Amino acid sequence: MSFSVVGSVNHLVAEYRRFLLSPYRLADPRLRVQFESHIQQADVLVKGPYVTLANDFAREHTLKQLHEQGVGHDDRG
């Protein structure tokens, strides 16, 4: 099983687009089409990186270890 950072990022972006579209069902069909089109075609949905003084998340596993445990996206199709 191969792990791909690019494949995982692409999967995450696709899931985020799906998330953004799910709660916003605009009543006006023209606005709904315009909104959905913008979300699907936008190059940037979130700008960053952001600098924060917050503590890091707990570091327990590497991405490779998580993938070996079945967490993440397998980009083989």
N, CA, C and O atoms as a Tripos MOL2 file, in Angstrom:
@<TRIPOS>MOLECULE
protein
  308   307    77     0     0
PROTEIN
NO_CHARGES

@<TRIPOS>ATOM
      1 N           0.8560   -1.1700    0.0000 N.3       1 MET1
      2 CA          0.0000    0.0000    0.0000 C.3       1 MET1
      3 C           0.9050    1.2380    0.0000 C.2       1 MET1
      4 O           1.6950    1.4330    0.9240 O.2       1 MET1
      5 N           0.7880    2.0630   -1.0300 N.am      2 SER2
      6 CA          1.6300    3.2590   -1.1000 C.3       2 SER2
      7 C           0.8940    4.4610   -0.5230 C.2       2 SER2
      8 O          -0.3290    4.5730   -0.6140 O.2       2 SER2
      9 N           1.6670    5.3460    0.0650 N.am      3 PHE3
     10 CA          1.1110    6.5630    0.6610 C.3       3 PHE3
     11 C           1.5640    7.7530   -0.1640 C.2       3 PHE3
     12 O           2.7370    7.8600   -0.5210 O.2       3 PHE3
     13 N           0.6420    8.6400   -0.4600 N.am      4 SER4
     14 CA          0.9640    9.8240   -1.2270 C.3       4 SER4
     15 C           0.4470   11.0550   -0.4970 C.2       4 SER4
     16 O          -0.7480   11.1780   -0.2270 O.2       4 SER4
     17 N           1.3660   11.9660   -0.1810 N.am      5 VAL5
     18 CA          0.9640   13.2140    0.4680 C.3       5 VAL5
     19 C           0.0600   14.0020   -0.4710 C.2       5 VAL5
     20 O          -0.9620   14.5390   -0.0460 O.2       5 VAL5
     21 N           0.4310   14.0710   -1.7410 N.am      6 VAL6
     22 CA         -0.3710   14.8200   -2.7220 C.3       6 VAL6
     23 C          -1.7610   14.2140   -2.8340 C.2       6 VAL6
     24 O          -2.7540   14.9410   -2.8660 O.2       6 VAL6
     25 N          -1.8410   12.9020   -2.8920 N.am      7 GLY7
     26 CA         -3.1500   12.2460   -2.9610 C.3       7 GLY7
     27 C          -3.9820   12.5220   -1.7250 C.2       7 GLY7
     28 O          -5.1910   12.7380   -1.8200 O.2       7 GLY7
     29 N          -3.3440   12.5150   -0.5690 N.am      8 SER8
     30 CA         -4.0580   12.7970    0.6770 C.3       8 SER8
     31 C          -4.5550   14.2360    0.7230 C.2       8 SER8
     32 O          -5.6750   14.4970    1.1630 O.2       8 SER8
     33 N          -3.7200   15.1740    0.2680 N.am      9 VAL9
     34 CA         -4.1320   16.5840    0.2420 C.3       9 VAL9
     35 C          -5.2860   16.7740   -0.7410 C.2       9 VAL9
     36 O          -6.2530   17.4700   -0.4290 O.2       9 VAL9
     37 N          -5.1960   16.1690   -1.9130 N.am     10 ASN10
     38 CA         -6.2800   16.2870   -2.8890 C.3      10 ASN10
     39 C          -7.5770   15.7100   -2.3440 C.2      10 ASN10
     40 O          -8.6550   16.2660   -2.5580 O.2      10 ASN10
     41 N          -7.4640   14.5940   -1.6390 N.am     11 HIS11
     42 CA         -8.6510   13.9940   -1.0240 C.3      11 HIS11
     43 C          -9.2370   14.9190    0.0390 C.2      11 HIS11
     44 O         -10.4540   15.0860    0.1190 O.2      11 HIS11
     45 N          -8.3740   15.5180    0.8510 N.am     12 LEU12
     46 CA         -8.8160   16.4420    1.8920 C.3      12 LEU12
     47 C          -9.5170   17.6550    1.2860 C.2      12 LEU12
     48 O         -10.5540   18.0850    1.7900 O.2      12 LEU12
     49 N          -8.9630   18.2070    0.2120 N.am     13 VAL13
     50 CA         -9.5790   19.3570   -0.4610 C.3      13 VAL13
     51 C         -10.9520   18.9710   -1.0160 C.2      13 VAL13
     52 O         -11.9130   19.7270   -0.8760 O.2      13 VAL13
     53 N         -11.0440   17.8010   -1.6420 N.am     14 ALA14
     54 CA        -12.3310   17.3480   -2.1840 C.3      14 ALA14
     55 C         -13.3630   17.1720   -1.0730 C.2      14 ALA14
     56 O         -14.5240   17.5450   -1.2380 O.2      14 ALA14
     57 N         -12.9430   16.6060    0.0530 N.am     15 GLU15
     58 CA        -13.8580   16.4280    1.1800 C.3      15 GLU15
     59 C         -14.2830   17.7770    1.7690 C.2      15 GLU15
     60 O         -15.4310   17.9390    2.1830 O.2      15 GLU15
     61 N         -13.3720   18.7320    1.8050 N.am     16 TYR16
     62 CA        -13.7030   20.0620    2.3180 C.3      16 TYR16
     63 C         -14.7030   20.7530    1.3960 C.2      16 TYR16
     64 O         -15.6340   21.4040    1.8680 O.2      16 TYR16
     65 N         -14.5150   20.6150    0.0850 N.am     17 ARG17
     66 CA        -15.4910   21.1770   -0.8620 C.3      17 ARG17
     67 C         -16.8690   20.5590   -0.6300 C.2      17 ARG17
     68 O         -17.8810   21.2600   -0.6130 O.2      17 ARG17
     69 N         -16.8940   19.2360   -0.4510 N.am     18 ARG18
     70 CA        -18.1650   18.5500   -0.2120 C.3      18 ARG18
     71 C         -18.8010   19.0460    1.0870 C.2      18 ARG18
     72 O         -20.0130   19.2510    1.1550 O.2      18 ARG18
     73 N         -17.9800   19.2360    2.1080 N.am     19 PHE19
     74 CA        -18.4680   19.7570    3.3840 C.3      19 PHE19
     75 C         -19.0710   21.1510    3.2120 C.2      19 PHE19
     76 O         -20.1390   21.4390    3.7510 O.2      19 PHE19
     77 N         -18.3880   22.0100    2.4640 N.am     20 LEU20
     78 CA        -18.8930   23.3760    2.2640 C.3      20 LEU20
     79 C         -20.2170   23.3840    1.5150 C.2      20 LEU20
     80 O         -21.0660   24.2370    1.7760 O.2      20 LEU20
     81 N         -20.4020   22.4700    0.6110 N.am     21 LEU21
     82 CA        -21.6250   22.4400   -0.1820 C.3      21 LEU21
     83 C         -22.7970   21.8100    0.5630 C.2      21 LEU21
     84 O         -23.9490   22.1150    0.2560 O.2      21 LEU21
     85 N         -22.5320   20.9460    1.5290 N.am     22 SER22
     86 CA        -23.6170   20.2000    2.1570 C.3      22 SER22
     87 C         -24.5830   21.0380    2.9890 C.2      22 SER22
     88 O         -25.7880   20.8080    2.8840 O.2      22 SER22
     89 N         -24.1390   21.9980    3.8130 N.am     23 PRO23
     90 CA        -25.1200   22.6960    4.6460 C.3      23 PRO23
     91 C         -25.7820   23.8960    3.9620 C.2      23 PRO23
     92 O         -26.7640   24.4290    4.4810 O.2      23 PRO23
     93 N         -25.2730   24.3230    2.8270 N.am     24 TYR24
     94 CA        -25.7690   25.5450    2.1950 C.3      24 TYR24
     95 C         -26.5950   25.2280    0.9620 C.2      24 TYR24
     96 O         -26.0830   25.2370   -0.1580 O.2      24 TYR24
     97 N         -27.8510   24.9520    1.1680 N.am     25 ARG25
     98 CA        -28.7740   24.7080    0.0650 C.3      25 ARG25
     99 C         -29.6130   25.9770   -0.1080 C.2      25 ARG25
    100 O         -30.6820   26.1160    0.4850 O.2      25 ARG25
    101 N         -29.1110   26.8910   -0.9250 N.am     26 LEU26
    102 CA        -29.7830   28.1670   -1.1130 C.3      26 LEU26
    103 C         -31.1050   27.9680   -1.8560 C.2      26 LEU26
    104 O         -31.1810   27.1690   -2.7890 O.2      26 LEU26
    105 N         -32.1370   28.6880   -1.4460 N.am     27 ALA27
    106 CA        -33.4600   28.5460   -2.0400 C.3      27 ALA27
    107 C         -33.5020   29.0840   -3.4640 C.2      27 ALA27
    108 O         -34.1970   28.5230   -4.3110 O.2      27 ALA27
    109 N         -32.7800   30.1490   -3.7400 N.am     28 ASP28
    110 CA        -32.7530   30.7370   -5.0800 C.3      28 ASP28
    111 C         -31.8600   29.8740   -5.9700 C.2      28 ASP28
    112 O         -30.6580   29.7730   -5.7250 O.2      28 ASP28
    113 N         -32.4350   29.2550   -6.9990 N.am     29 PRO29
    114 CA        -31.6500   28.3550   -7.8420 C.3      29 PRO29
    115 C         -30.4470   29.0400   -8.5090 C.2      29 PRO29
    116 O         -29.3960   28.4180   -8.6650 O.2      29 PRO29
    117 N         -30.5870   30.2850   -8.8930 N.am     30 ARG30
    118 CA        -29.4650   30.9870   -9.5350 C.3      30 ARG30
    119 C         -28.3180   31.1970   -8.5560 C.2      30 ARG30
    120 O         -27.1540   31.0060   -8.9070 O.2      30 ARG30
    121 N         -28.6480   31.5920   -7.3190 N.am     31 LEU31
    122 CA        -27.6050   31.7610   -6.3040 C.3      31 LEU31
    123 C         -26.9570   30.4310   -5.9400 C.2      31 LEU31
    124 O         -25.7460   30.3550   -5.7330 O.2      31 LEU31
    125 N         -27.7810   29.3780   -5.8650 N.am     32 ARG32
    126 CA        -27.2550   28.0600   -5.5360 C.3      32 ARG32
    127 C         -26.2540   27.6000   -6.5980 C.2      32 ARG32
    128 O         -25.1740   27.1140   -6.2610 O.2      32 ARG32
    129 N         -26.6040   27.7500   -7.8710 N.am     33 VAL33
    130 CA        -25.6980   27.3620   -8.9630 C.3      33 VAL33
    131 C         -24.4210   28.1900   -8.9140 C.2      33 VAL33
    132 O         -23.3260   27.6540   -9.0870 O.2      33 VAL33
    133 N         -24.5520   29.4790   -8.6820 N.am     34 GLN34
    134 CA        -23.3820   30.3570   -8.6120 C.3      34 GLN34
    135 C         -22.4760   29.9710   -7.4340 C.2      34 GLN34
    136 O         -21.2570   29.8980   -7.5870 O.2      34 GLN34
    137 N         -23.0610   29.7300   -6.2830 N.am     35 PHE35
    138 CA        -22.2840   29.3430   -5.1020 C.3      35 PHE35
    139 C         -21.5690   28.0080   -5.3300 C.2      35 PHE35
    140 O         -20.3690   27.8930   -5.0770 O.2      35 PHE35
    141 N         -22.3020   27.0100   -5.8050 N.am     36 GLU36
    142 CA        -21.7090   25.6930   -6.0240 C.3      36 GLU36
    143 C         -20.6160   25.7490   -7.0800 C.2      36 GLU36
    144 O         -19.5920   25.0790   -6.9500 O.2      36 GLU36
    145 N         -20.8240   26.5380   -8.1200 N.am     37 SER37
    146 CA        -19.8120   26.6950   -9.1640 C.3      37 SER37
    147 C         -18.5440   27.3410   -8.5960 C.2      37 SER37
    148 O         -17.4300   26.9230   -8.9100 O.2      37 SER37
    149 N         -18.7280   28.3570   -7.7640 N.am     38 HIS38
    150 CA        -17.5760   29.0340   -7.1680 C.3      38 HIS38
    151 C         -16.7730   28.0720   -6.2900 C.2      38 HIS38
    152 O         -15.5440   28.0470   -6.3600 O.2      38 HIS38
    153 N         -17.4590   27.2850   -5.4690 N.am     39 ILE39
    154 CA        -16.7760   26.3310   -4.5900 C.3      39 ILE39
    155 C         -16.0120   25.2960   -5.4130 C.2      39 ILE39
    156 O         -14.8760   24.9580   -5.0810 O.2      39 ILE39
    157 N         -16.6210   24.7960   -6.4740 N.am     40 GLN40
    158 CA        -15.9660   23.7650   -7.2880 C.3      40 GLN40
    159 C         -14.7680   24.3070   -8.0600 C.2      40 GLN40
    160 O         -13.8110   23.5720   -8.3020 O.2      40 GLN40
    161 N         -14.8020   25.5850   -8.4530 N.am     41 GLN41
    162 CA        -13.7510   26.1350   -9.3070 C.3      41 GLN41
    163 C         -12.6990   26.9490   -8.5480 C.2      41 GLN41
    164 O         -11.6640   27.2940   -9.1190 O.2      41 GLN41
    165 N         -12.9400   27.2540   -7.2970 N.am     42 ALA42
    166 CA        -12.0060   28.0990   -6.5380 C.3      42 ALA42
    167 C         -10.6460   27.4150   -6.3900 C.2      42 ALA42
    168 O         -10.5620   26.2420   -6.0260 O.2      42 ALA42
    169 N          -9.5990   28.1630   -6.6780 N.am     43 ASP43
    170 CA         -8.2470   27.6330   -6.4990 C.3      43 ASP43
    171 C          -7.8660   27.5870   -5.0200 C.2      43 ASP43
    172 O          -7.1730   26.6710   -4.5770 O.2      43 ASP43
    173 N          -8.3220   28.5760   -4.2690 N.am     44 VAL44
    174 CA         -7.9750   28.6730   -2.8540 C.3      44 VAL44
    175 C          -9.2670   28.7830   -2.0440 C.2      44 VAL44
    176 O         -10.0680   29.6940   -2.2510 O.2      44 VAL44
    177 N          -9.4540   27.8450   -1.1270 N.am     45 LEU45
    178 CA        -10.6230   27.8840   -0.2490 C.3      45 LEU45
    179 C         -10.2640   28.4200    1.1260 C.2      45 LEU45
    180 O         -11.1020   29.0120    1.8060 O.2      45 LEU45
    181 N          -9.0370   28.2160    1.5310 N.am     46 VAL46
    182 CA         -8.5470   28.6800    2.8180 C.3      46 VAL46
    183 C          -7.1590   29.2310    2.5990 C.2      46 VAL46
    184 O          -6.3230   28.5860    1.9660 O.2      46 VAL46
    185 N          -6.9070   30.4130    3.1140 N.am     47 LYS47
    186 CA         -5.5830   30.9980    2.9840 C.3      47 LYS47
    187 C          -4.7570   30.6730    4.2160 C.2      47 LYS47
    188 O          -5.2880   30.5190    5.3160 O.2      47 LYS47
    189 N          -3.4950   30.5760    4.0230 N.am     48 GLY48
    190 CA         -2.6130   30.2700    5.1370 C.3      48 GLY48
    191 C          -1.1950   30.2840    4.6240 C.2      48 GLY48
    192 O          -1.0050   30.7360    3.4950 O.2      48 GLY48
    193 N          -0.2180   29.8520    5.3100 N.am     49 PRO49
    194 CA         -0.3270   29.2610    6.6400 C.3      49 PRO49
    195 C          -0.5440   30.3210    7.7100 C.2      49 PRO49
    196 O          -0.2650   31.5030    7.5080 O.2      49 PRO49
    197 N          -1.0350   29.8790    8.8220 N.am     50 TYR50
    198 CA         -1.2900   30.7700    9.9350 C.3      50 TYR50
    199 C          -0.2620   30.5310   11.0310 C.2      50 TYR50
    200 O           0.1700   29.4000   11.2560 O.2      50 TYR50
    201 N           0.1190   31.5850   11.6980 N.am     51 VAL51
    202 CA          1.0420   31.4790   12.8220 C.3      51 VAL51
    203 C           0.2140   31.5650   14.0930 C.2      51 VAL51
    204 O          -0.6300   32.4490   14.2430 O.2      51 VAL51
    205 N           0.4660   30.6440   14.9940 N.am     52 THR52
    206 CA         -0.2760   30.6270   16.2330 C.3      52 THR52
    207 C           0.6670   30.3690   17.4040 C.2      52 THR52
    208 O           1.7200   29.7530   17.2380 O.2      52 THR52
    209 N           0.2930   30.8330   18.5610 N.am     53 LEU53
    210 CA          1.0650   30.5730   19.7570 C.3      53 LEU53
    211 C           0.4980   29.3970   20.5390 C.2      53 LEU53
    212 O           0.9950   29.0520   21.6120 O.2      53 LEU53
    213 N          -0.5450   28.7860   19.9920 N.am     54 ALA54
    214 CA         -1.1600   27.6440   20.6590 C.3      54 ALA54
    215 C          -0.1970   26.4590   20.6650 C.2      54 ALA54
    216 O           0.6920   26.3550   19.8200 O.2      54 ALA54
    217 N          -0.3920   25.5870   21.6170 N.am     55 ASN55
    218 CA          0.4360   24.3760   21.7020 C.3      55 ASN55
    219 C           0.1410   23.4620   20.5200 C.2      55 ASN55
    220 O          -0.9700   23.4520   19.9910 O.2      55 ASN55
    221 N           1.1410   22.7030   20.1160 N.am     56 ASP56
    222 CA          0.9510   21.7120   19.0740 C.3      56 ASP56
    223 C           0.0150   20.6130   19.5640 C.2      56 ASP56
    224 O          -0.1870   20.4270   20.7640 O.2      56 ASP56
    225 N          -0.5480   19.8950   18.6010 N.am     57 PHE57
    226 CA         -1.3140   18.7080   18.9510 C.3      57 PHE57
    227 C          -0.3470   17.6490   19.4630 C.2      57 PHE57
    228 O           0.8500   17.6960   19.1780 O.2      57 PHE57
    229 N          -0.8680   16.7160   20.2040 N.am     58 ALA58
    230 CA         -0.0320   15.6300   20.7030 C.3      58 ALA58
    231 C           0.5780   14.8760   19.5250 C.2      58 ALA58
    232 O          -0.1000   14.5990   18.5360 O.2      58 ALA58
    233 N           1.8440   14.5540   19.6390 N.am     59 ARG59
    234 CA          2.5440   13.8420   18.5710 C.3      59 ARG59
    235 C           2.7080   12.3900   18.9890 C.2      59 ARG59
    236 O           3.5100   12.0600   19.8630 O.2      59 ARG59
    237 N           1.9370   11.5390   18.3500 N.am     60 GLU60
    238 CA          2.0000   10.1290   18.6940 C.3      60 GLU60
    239 C           2.4520    9.2830   17.5230 C.2      60 GLU60
    240 O           3.2900    8.3950   17.6790 O.2      60 GLU60
    241 N           1.8950    9.5560   16.3390 N.am     61 HIS61
    242 CA          2.1620    8.7140   15.1780 C.3      61 HIS61
    243 C           2.5820    9.5810   13.9940 C.2      61 HIS61
    244 O           2.1570   10.7300   13.8750 O.2      61 HIS61
    245 N           3.4100    9.0280   13.1290 N.am     62 THR62
    246 CA          3.7620    9.7040   11.8820 C.3      62 THR62
    247 C           2.6390    9.4710   10.8770 C.2      62 THR62
    248 O           1.7770    8.6180   11.0880 O.2      62 THR62
    249 N           2.6520   10.2330    9.7820 N.am     63 LEU63
    250 CA          1.6490   10.0200    8.7290 C.3      63 LEU63
    251 C           1.7440    8.6030    8.1760 C.2      63 LEU63
    252 O           0.7250    7.9700    7.8980 O.2      63 LEU63
    253 N           2.9630    8.1100    8.0180 N.am     64 LYS64
    254 CA          3.1410    6.7560    7.5070 C.3      64 LYS64
    255 C           2.5200    5.7270    8.4530 C.2      64 LYS64
    256 O           1.8600    4.7900    8.0040 O.2      64 LYS64
    257 N           2.7260    5.8970    9.7500 N.am     65 GLN65
    258 CA          2.1470    4.9720   10.7260 C.3      65 GLN65
    259 C           0.6200    5.0210   10.6910 C.2      65 GLN65
    260 O          -0.0360    3.9820   10.7530 O.2      65 GLN65
    261 N           0.0610    6.2130   10.5930 N.am     66 LEU66
    262 CA         -1.3930    6.3410   10.5130 C.3      66 LEU66
    263 C          -1.9300    5.6630    9.2610 C.2      66 LEU66
    264 O          -2.9550    4.9830    9.3010 O.2      66 LEU66
    265 N          -1.2280    5.8560    8.1480 N.am     67 HIS67
    266 CA         -1.6630    5.2350    6.8990 C.3      67 HIS67
    267 C          -1.6050    3.7080    7.0120 C.2      67 HIS67
    268 O          -2.5040    3.0160    6.5350 O.2      67 HIS67
    269 N          -0.5640    3.1900    7.6310 N.am     68 GLU68
    270 CA         -0.4340    1.7490    7.8180 C.3      68 GLU68
    271 C          -1.5500    1.2020    8.7120 C.2      68 GLU68
    272 O          -1.8950    0.0230    8.6300 O.2      68 GLU68
    273 N          -2.1100    2.0580    9.5600 N.am     69 GLN69
    274 CA         -3.2310    1.6700   10.4330 C.3      69 GLN69
    275 C          -4.5750    1.8080    9.7050 C.2      69 GLN69
    276 O          -5.6230    1.5000   10.2730 O.2      69 GLN69
    277 N          -4.5430    2.2710    8.4490 N.am     70 GLY70
    278 CA         -5.7850    2.4030    7.6850 C.3      70 GLY70
    279 C          -6.4060    3.7910    7.7670 C.2      70 GLY70
    280 O          -7.5210    3.9950    7.2860 O.2      70 GLY70
    281 N          -5.7100    4.7380    8.3620 N.am     71 VAL71
    282 CA         -6.2060    6.1090    8.4410 C.3      71 VAL71
    283 C          -5.6340    6.8710    7.2610 C.2      71 VAL71
    284 O          -4.4300    6.8030    7.0140 O.2      71 VAL71
    285 N          -6.4570    7.5880    6.5360 N.am     72 GLY72
    286 CA         -5.9660    8.3660    5.4000 C.3      72 GLY72
    287 C          -6.5500    7.8700    4.1000 C.2      72 GLY72
    288 O          -7.3900    6.9710    4.0730 O.2      72 GLY72
    289 N          -6.0920    8.4650    3.0390 N.am     73 HIS73
    290 CA         -6.6210    8.1860    1.7090 C.3      73 HIS73
    291 C          -5.6080    7.3950    0.8970 C.2      73 HIS73
    292 O          -4.4450    7.7870    0.7990 O.2      73 HIS73
    293 N          -6.0390    6.2950    0.3190 N.am     74 ASP74
    294 CA         -5.1930    5.5170   -0.5770 C.3      74 ASP74
    295 C          -5.4480    6.0160   -1.9930 C.2      74 ASP74
    296 O          -6.5460    5.8390   -2.5190 O.2      74 ASP74
    297 N          -4.4520    6.6360   -2.6160 N.am     75 ASP75
    298 CA         -4.6440    7.2880   -3.9090 C.3      75 ASP75
    299 C          -4.4990    6.3540   -5.0940 C.2      75 ASP75
    300 O          -4.3620    6.8130   -6.2280 O.2      75 ASP75
    301 N          -4.5250    5.0830   -4.8580 N.am     76 ARG76
    302 CA         -4.3550    4.1370   -5.9720 C.3      76 ARG76
    303 C          -5.6230    4.0000   -6.8070 C.2      76 ARG76
    304 O          -5.6340    3.2410   -7.7760 O.2      76 ARG76
    305 N          -6.6690    4.7000   -6.4650 N.am     77 GLY77
    306 CA         -7.8590    4.6280   -7.3160 C.3      77 GLY77
    307 C          -8.9840    4.0910   -6.6000 C.2      77 GLY77
    308 O         -10.0700    3.9600   -7.1650 O.2      77 GLY77
@<TRIPOS>BOND
     1     1     2 1
     2     2     3 1
     3     3     4 2
     4     3     5 am
     5     5     6 1
     6     6     7 1
     7     7     8 2
     8     7     9 am
     9     9    10 1
    10    10    11 1
    11    11    12 2
    12    11    13 am
    13    13    14 1
    14    14    15 1
    15    15    16 2
    16    15    17 am
    17    17    18 1
    18    18    19 1
    19    19    20 2
    20    19    21 am
    21    21    22 1
    22    22    23 1
    23    23    24 2
    24    23    25 am
    25    25    26 1
    26    26    27 1
    27    27    28 2
    28    27    29 am
    29    29    30 1
    30    30    31 1
    31    31    32 2
    32    31    33 am
    33    33    34 1
    34    34    35 1
    35    35    36 2
    36    35    37 am
    37    37    38 1
    38    38    39 1
    39    39    40 2
    40    39    41 am
    41    41    42 1
    42    42    43 1
    43    43    44 2
    44    43    45 am
    45    45    46 1
    46    46    47 1
    47    47    48 2
    48    47    49 am
    49    49    50 1
    50    50    51 1
    51    51    52 2
    52    51    53 am
    53    53    54 1
    54    54    55 1
    55    55    56 2
    56    55    57 am
    57    57    58 1
    58    58    59 1
    59    59    60 2
    60    59    61 am
    61    61    62 1
    62    62    63 1
    63    63    64 2
    64    63    65 am
    65    65    66 1
    66    66    67 1
    67    67    68 2
    68    67    69 am
    69    69    70 1
    70    70    71 1
    71    71    72 2
    72    71    73 am
    73    73    74 1
    74    74    75 1
    75    75    76 2
    76    75    77 am
    77    77    78 1
    78    78    79 1
    79    79    80 2
    80    79    81 am
    81    81    82 1
    82    82    83 1
    83    83    84 2
    84    83    85 am
    85    85    86 1
    86    86    87 1
    87    87    88 2
    88    87    89 am
    89    89    90 1
    90    90    91 1
    91    91    92 2
    92    91    93 am
    93    93    94 1
    94    94    95 1
    95    95    96 2
    96    95    97 am
    97    97    98 1
    98    98    99 1
    99    99   100 2
   100    99   101 am
   101   101   102 1
   102   102   103 1
   103   103   104 2
   104   103   105 am
   105   105   106 1
   106   106   107 1
   107   107   108 2
   108   107   109 am
   109   109   110 1
   110   110   111 1
   111   111   112 2
   112   111   113 am
   113   113   114 1
   114   114   115 1
   115   115   116 2
   116   115   117 am
   117   117   118 1
   118   118   119 1
   119   119   120 2
   120   119   121 am
   121   121   122 1
   122   122   123 1
   123   123   124 2
   124   123   125 am
   125   125   126 1
   126   126   127 1
   127   127   128 2
   128   127   129 am
   129   129   130 1
   130   130   131 1
   131   131   132 2
   132   131   133 am
   133   133   134 1
   134   134   135 1
   135   135   136 2
   136   135   137 am
   137   137   138 1
   138   138   139 1
   139   139   140 2
   140   139   141 am
   141   141   142 1
   142   142   143 1
   143   143   144 2
   144   143   145 am
   145   145   146 1
   146   146   147 1
   147   147   148 2
   148   147   149 am
   149   149   150 1
   150   150   151 1
   151   151   152 2
   152   151   153 am
   153   153   154 1
   154   154   155 1
   155   155   156 2
   156   155   157 am
   157   157   158 1
   158   158   159 1
   159   159   160 2
   160   159   161 am
   161   161   162 1
   162   162   163 1
   163   163   164 2
   164   163   165 am
   165   165   166 1
   166   166   167 1
   167   167   168 2
   168   167   169 am
   169   169   170 1
   170   170   171 1
   171   171   172 2
   172   171   173 am
   173   173   174 1
   174   174   175 1
   175   175   176 2
   176   175   177 am
   177   177   178 1
   178   178   179 1
   179   179   180 2
   180   179   181 am
   181   181   182 1
   182   182   183 1
   183   183   184 2
   184   183   185 am
   185   185   186 1
   186   186   187 1
   187   187   188 2
   188   187   189 am
   189   189   190 1
   190   190   191 1
   191   191   192 2
   192   191   193 am
   193   193   194 1
   194   194   195 1
   195   195   196 2
   196   195   197 am
   197   197   198 1
   198   198   199 1
   199   199   200 2
   200   199   201 am
   201   201   202 1
   202   202   203 1
   203   203   204 2
   204   203   205 am
   205   205   206 1
   206   206   207 1
   207   207   208 2
   208   207   209 am
   209   209   210 1
   210   210   211 1
   211   211   212 2
   212   211   213 am
   213   213   214 1
   214   214   215 1
   215   215   216 2
   216   215   217 am
   217   217   218 1
   218   218   219 1
   219   219   220 2
   220   219   221 am
   221   221   222 1
   222   222   223 1
   223   223   224 2
   224   223   225 am
   225   225   226 1
   226   226   227 1
   227   227   228 2
   228   227   229 am
   229   229   230 1
   230   230   231 1
   231   231   232 2
   232   231   233 am
   233   233   234 1
   234   234   235 1
   235   235   236 2
   236   235   237 am
   237   237   238 1
   238   238   239 1
   239   239   240 2
   240   239   241 am
   241   241   242 1
   242   242   243 1
   243   243   244 2
   244   243   245 am
   245   245   246 1
   246   246   247 1
   247   247   248 2
   248   247   249 am
   249   249   250 1
   250   250   251 1
   251   251   252 2
   252   251   253 am
   253   253   254 1
   254   254   255 1
   255   255   256 2
   256   255   257 am
   257   257   258 1
   258   258   259 1
   259   259   260 2
   260   259   261 am
   261   261   262 1
   262   262   263 1
   263   263   264 2
   264   263   265 am
   265   265   266 1
   266   266   267 1
   267   267   268 2
   268   267   269 am
   269   269   270 1
   270   270   271 1
   271   271   272 2
   272   271   273 am
   273   273   274 1
   274   274   275 1
   275   275   276 2
   276   275   277 am
   277   277   278 1
   278   278   279 1
   279   279   280 2
   280   279   281 am
   281   281   282 1
   282   282   283 1
   283   283   284 2
   284   283   285 am
   285   285   286 1
   286   286   287 1
   287   287   288 2
   288   287   289 am
   289   289   290 1
   290   290   291 1
   291   291   292 2
   292   291   293 am
   293   293   294 1
   294   294   295 1
   295   295   296 2
   296   295   297 am
   297   297   298 1
   298   298   299 1
   299   299   300 2
   300   299   301 am
   301   301   302 1
   302   302   303 1
   303   303   304 2
   304   303   305 am
   305   305   306 1
   306   306   307 1
   307   307   308 2
@<TRIPOS>SUBSTRUCTURE
     1 MET1         2 RESIDUE 1 A MET
     2 SER2         6 RESIDUE 1 A SER
     3 PHE3        10 RESIDUE 1 A PHE
     4 SER4        14 RESIDUE 1 A SER
     5 VAL5        18 RESIDUE 1 A VAL
     6 VAL6        22 RESIDUE 1 A VAL
     7 GLY7        26 RESIDUE 1 A GLY
     8 SER8        30 RESIDUE 1 A SER
     9 VAL9        34 RESIDUE 1 A VAL
    10 ASN10       38 RESIDUE 1 A ASN
    11 HIS11       42 RESIDUE 1 A HIS
    12 LEU12       46 RESIDUE 1 A LEU
    13 VAL13       50 RESIDUE 1 A VAL
    14 ALA14       54 RESIDUE 1 A ALA
    15 GLU15       58 RESIDUE 1 A GLU
    16 TYR16       62 RESIDUE 1 A TYR
    17 ARG17       66 RESIDUE 1 A ARG
    18 ARG18       70 RESIDUE 1 A ARG
    19 PHE19       74 RESIDUE 1 A PHE
    20 LEU20       78 RESIDUE 1 A LEU
    21 LEU21       82 RESIDUE 1 A LEU
    22 SER22       86 RESIDUE 1 A SER
    23 PRO23       90 RESIDUE 1 A PRO
    24 TYR24       94 RESIDUE 1 A TYR
    25 ARG25       98 RESIDUE 1 A ARG
    26 LEU26      102 RESIDUE 1 A LEU
    27 ALA27      106 RESIDUE 1 A ALA
    28 ASP28      110 RESIDUE 1 A ASP
    29 PRO29      114 RESIDUE 1 A PRO
    30 ARG30      118 RESIDUE 1 A ARG
    31 LEU31      122 RESIDUE 1 A LEU
    32 ARG32      126 RESIDUE 1 A ARG
    33 VAL33      130 RESIDUE 1 A VAL
    34 GLN34      134 RESIDUE 1 A GLN
    35 PHE35      138 RESIDUE 1 A PHE
    36 GLU36      142 RESIDUE 1 A GLU
    37 SER37      146 RESIDUE 1 A SER
    38 HIS38      150 RESIDUE 1 A HIS
    39 ILE39      154 RESIDUE 1 A ILE
    40 GLN40      158 RESIDUE 1 A GLN
    41 GLN41      162 RESIDUE 1 A GLN
    42 ALA42      166 RESIDUE 1 A ALA
    43 ASP43      170 RESIDUE 1 A ASP
    44 VAL44      174 RESIDUE 1 A VAL
    45 LEU45      178 RESIDUE 1 A LEU
    46 VAL46      182 RESIDUE 1 A VAL
    47 LYS47      186 RESIDUE 1 A LYS
    48 GLY48      190 RESIDUE 1 A GLY
    49 PRO49      194 RESIDUE 1 A PRO
    50 TYR50      198 RESIDUE 1 A TYR
    51 VAL51      202 RESIDUE 1 A VAL
    52 THR52      206 RESIDUE 1 A THR
    53 LEU53      210 RESIDUE 1 A LEU
    54 ALA54      214 RESIDUE 1 A ALA
    55 ASN55      218 RESIDUE 1 A ASN
    56 ASP56      222 RESIDUE 1 A ASP
    57 PHE57      226 RESIDUE 1 A PHE
    58 ALA58      230 RESIDUE 1 A ALA
    59 ARG59      234 RESIDUE 1 A ARG
    60 GLU60      238 RESIDUE 1 A GLU
    61 HIS61      242 RESIDUE 1 A HIS
    62 THR62      246 RESIDUE 1 A THR
    63 LEU63      250 RESIDUE 1 A LEU
    64 LYS64      254 RESIDUE 1 A LYS
    65 GLN65      258 RESIDUE 1 A GLN
    66 LEU66      262 RESIDUE 1 A LEU
    67 HIS67      266 RESIDUE 1 A HIS
    68 GLU68      270 RESIDUE 1 A GLU
    69 GLN69      274 RESIDUE 1 A GLN
    70 GLY70      278 RESIDUE 1 A GLY
    71 VAL71      282 RESIDUE 1 A VAL
    72 GLY72      286 RESIDUE 1 A GLY
    73 HIS73      290 RESIDUE 1 A HIS
    74 ASP74      294 RESIDUE 1 A ASP
    75 ASP75      298 RESIDUE 1 A ASP
    76 ARG76      302 RESIDUE 1 A ARG
    77 GLY77      306 RESIDUE 1 A GLY
